[in-house]
Amino acid sequence: MSAARRRFDVGDWSSPSSARHRASILLEVARRIRADLERIAQLETLDSGKLLVDSRGDIEEAAFPFE
């Protein structure tokens, strides 16, 4: 929280270059989720006991908010 507060106080969190940088980070998160979809889905299945097909769908959906 203190790091977030410092960034907010500095004011560069809303600059256009900062927005582009944040967007690139979020898109990279989505890409990595999709790249590791099968492994993450298997872990989710082991953890929750749900069907692997359901876990795959859930993990795919988890990438969307980052885009």
PLY file of the C-alpha trace (Angstrom):
ply
format ascii 1.0
element vertex 67
property float x
property float y
property float z
element edge 66
property int vertex1
property int vertex2
end_header
0.00 0.00 0.00
2.77 2.45 0.75
4.31 1.96 -2.71
0.92 2.54 -4.33
0.40 5.65 -2.24
3.82 7.03 -3.24
3.04 6.47 -6.94
-0.30 8.18 -6.53
1.23 11.16 -4.74
3.93 11.60 -7.40
1.20 11.98 -10.00
2.80 10.09 -12.87
0.30 7.25 -12.48
-2.07 9.02 -14.85
0.37 10.24 -17.49
-0.14 8.95 -21.04
3.18 7.11 -21.05
2.36 5.53 -17.72
-1.03 4.43 -19.07
0.64 2.75 -22.03
3.07 1.02 -19.71
0.28 -0.20 -17.44
-1.66 -1.45 -20.48
1.35 -3.41 -21.72
1.75 -5.01 -18.30
-1.92 -6.01 -18.16
-1.79 -7.47 -21.67
1.30 -9.44 -20.69
-0.56 -10.88 -17.68
-3.36 -12.06 -20.01
-0.81 -13.55 -22.41
0.95 -15.45 -19.62
-2.31 -16.79 -18.22
-3.20 -18.13 -21.66
0.32 -19.48 -22.23
0.09 -21.51 -19.01
-3.62 -22.24 -19.28
-3.30 -26.02 -19.18
-0.93 -26.07 -16.19
-3.03 -23.56 -14.25
-6.21 -25.46 -15.10
-4.69 -28.69 -13.85
-3.71 -27.02 -10.59
-7.21 -25.55 -10.24
-8.71 -29.00 -10.81
-6.45 -30.55 -8.19
-7.25 -27.78 -5.74
-11.00 -27.56 -6.25
-11.98 -30.98 -7.53
-13.86 -29.53 -10.50
-13.69 -31.05 -13.95
-10.62 -30.12 -16.00
-12.82 -28.78 -18.80
-14.49 -26.44 -16.31
-11.14 -25.31 -14.94
-9.91 -24.55 -18.46
-12.93 -22.34 -19.04
-12.49 -20.58 -15.73
-8.81 -19.88 -16.38
-9.55 -18.62 -19.90
-12.14 -16.26 -18.43
-9.60 -15.08 -15.84
-7.46 -13.58 -18.63
-10.21 -11.30 -19.98
-10.16 -8.62 -17.23
-6.50 -7.96 -18.03
-7.28 -7.03 -21.63
0 1
1 2
2 3
3 4
4 5
5 6
6 7
7 8
8 9
9 10
10 11
11 12
12 13
13 14
14 15
15 16
16 17
17 18
18 19
19 20
20 21
21 22
22 23
23 24
24 25
25 26
26 27
27 28
28 29
29 30
30 31
31 32
32 33
33 34
34 35
35 36
36 37
37 38
38 39
39 40
40 41
41 42
42 43
43 44
44 45
45 46
46 47
47 48
48 49
49 50
50 51
51 52
52 53
53 54
54 55
55 56
56 57
57 58
58 59
59 60
60 61
61 62
62 63
63 64
64 65
65 66
